[in-house]
């Protein structure tokens, strides 16, 4: 496995230990060999996992109702291009994509053609909507081990196994603010927080939509969640060993939405809404979108109904997935938080 060879090289150069965040960066995003940078198909039934836009058009058509007030959309990490394909069909606006994977960029261009504009880096200033659908869960996280002897950082050694060292710097400072019973293992997403601060600082007018699976901090660091949230996905099977197939499978961690909201606020943005995916889609009118289908035509309606079930059901994506929106005070009014706004839980 080329990614494993690259990781072992870095371990040797670093004296036999790297942080898990660095390991995750190499395994997922190293150009040419990381999971998201290689040629393997990742999304949809033929890949390793299915995202909401891959289920069909219902998610995108409903989200489009929320985005109609924006003249420009910037999608970060557009994956297969499925969401962009629906939104560019539903909306009359500029559509930008920032995609770090050259392989995925090529697939998006093939699928979307001239309907979108790919940009190489974030602009210095931006007005419009920013969409990050299942992006933050793939950002590198540090793994922390709270023990009776102190706070340790769990890293990776030359055996491609866990190895603990005393936590230091920003990671130690952040970990000390989290009250958990020792022993306890979980993740801290310093990269996600920095990413959110950057987006909030460049936003002149508009909103940032983060759609992902995760919890507010009180649930994320619940005493019963003492093993953390790391998970791997390979051919639609989930497991908890991030060292099994480096570069060949997805590695994710749930999102701490409280941390993202705090980072945005520190950077001058406002939290405009936070709720479950199910509540957000209902507020945006998913039932109206379903009603546009011809219920007499079972061949047309049945797949939409099945898609709605997966998007809304508490047993599927409805409750685990959340929608956090941060932005500027003069952002256009939002539909998605008219009922069931959970900002108080952050």
Secondary structure, DSSP 8 states (H G I E B T S, - for coil): -HHHHHHHHHHHHTTSEEEHHHHHHHHHHSTTTSGGGSSS--BSTTSSB--HHHH-SHHHHHHHHHHTT-SEEEEES-TTSHHHHHHHHH--SEEEEE-S-HHHHHHHHHHHGGGSEEESS--SSEEEEEEEES-GGGS--EEEEEETTEEEEEEEETTSSEEEEE--HHHHHHHHTS---SSEEEEE-HHHHHHHHHHHHHEEEEEEEEEEEEE-HHHHT-TT-TT---EEEETTEEES-TTSSTTTSEEE--EEHHHHHHHHHHTT-EEEEEEEHHHHHHHTTHHHHHHTS-TT-HHHHHHHHHHHHHHH-TTTTTTTEEEEEEE-TT----STTSS---GGG-
